[in-house]
Amino acid sequence: MKLEVVVIPVSDVDRAKRFYGQLGWRLDADFVVGDAFRVVQFTPPGSTASIHFGKGISSAAPGSASGLFLIVSDIEAAHADLVARGVAVGDVFHRQVGATAEPGVDPARRSYASYATFVDPDGNSWLLQEVTTRLPGRVDPDAATFASPMALASALRRAAAAHGAHETRTGTHDANWPDWYAEYLIQEQSGGQLPL
C-alpha cells in the first residue's frame, strides 16, 4: 500500500489553486463535473503523494487539516524558496522530542529535528521537516530518491563535505570520489552506515 492522496478542505477552490501553484507544486488535474463536483490535484516537487481539494469531495471544515508534513533535505533552502515565492512561512526552529522549540536550525543538524511552518489561505497547516538521514526501512529502493534538483544538490553538498573530511582524515586525495559519493548518498538515504 502507498499513500496516494490527502484531501485538503478549502472554501475557495480558485484561491487555493493559485496558492498551491505559487508554492511551485505541479498541477496534475482540475476536473469539473457539473455544478456539484470539482477536484483539483497538486503534487509537491519530489513527492509521490498528492493533494486534492475542490467542491463536493470533503465534508471537513475548510482549514481543518493540520499536521501535514513536507519532508525537505535542506530546511534553510526550502524556507528561502517559500519566502522567495511570497509565502508567509514561519521562522526555522528546532526541538528534541518532548522539548520546547528553540529558534534556528538544529545546532547538530540532526535529521528530523529542524522545522518551519506555513498555512494556506484557509488555515490548513503545513510543517516542513528536514530529513537528511532516514530511519531504517523508510526508503523505497525502487523510488526516485532525488526527485528535485534542490534535493539532489543538497545531497551532493553533504557528500562533498563528508568526502572532504574523509580526505583530511586519511591524508590522501581520493581519485575515485564518484564511487565514494555514490556510496555516501545511498547509505544516507537508506539509513545505513555512512562511509568514513
RARA-V404904 format. One record per backbone hydrogen bond with DSSP energy under -1.0 kcal/mol. CO is the residue of the C=O (numbers start at 1). NH is the residue of the N-H. If there is no record, write none. Layout:
co=[CO & CO]
nh=[NH & NH]
This chain:
co=[4 & 6 & 9 & 12 & 13 & 14 & 15 & 16 & 17 & 18 & 19 & 20 & 21 & 26 & 29 & 31 & 37 & 38 & 39 & 40 & 41 & 41 & 42 & 43 & 44 & 50 & 51 & 52 & 53 & 55 & 61 & 65 & 68 & 70 & 72 & 74 & 75 & 76 & 77 & 78 & 79 & 80 & 81 & 82 & 83 & 87 & 92 & 93 & 94 & 96 & 102 & 106 & 110 & 113 & 114 & 115 & 116 & 117 & 118 & 120 & 124 & 125 & 126 & 127 & 128 & 129 & 130 & 135 & 140 & 143 & 148 & 149 & 150 & 151 & 152 & 153 & 154 & 155 & 156 & 157 & 158 & 159 & 160 & 161 & 162 & 163 & 164 & 165 & 166 & 167 & 176 & 177 & 178 & 179 & 180 & 181 & 182 & 183 & 184 & 185 & 186 & 187 & 187 & 188]
nh=[50 & 52 & 63 & 16 & 17 & 18 & 19 & 20 & 21 & 22 & 23 & 25 & 24 & 43 & 41 & 39 & 33 & 55 & 31 & 53 & 28 & 29 & 51 & 26 & 47 & 6 & 42 & 8 & 40 & 38 & 64 & 125 & 127 & 129 & 131 & 78 & 79 & 80 & 81 & 82 & 83 & 84 & 85 & 87 & 86 & 89 & 104 & 115 & 102 & 99 & 94 & 109 & 113 & 95 & 130 & 93 & 128 & 90 & 126 & 123 & 120 & 68 & 118 & 70 & 116 & 72 & 112 & 138 & 143 & 145 & 152 & 153 & 154 & 155 & 156 & 157 & 158 & 159 & 160 & 161 & 162 & 163 & 164 & 165 & 166 & 167 & 168 & 169 & 170 & 171 & 180 & 181 & 182 & 183 & 184 & 185 & 186 & 187 & 188 & 189 & 190 & 191 & 192 & 134]
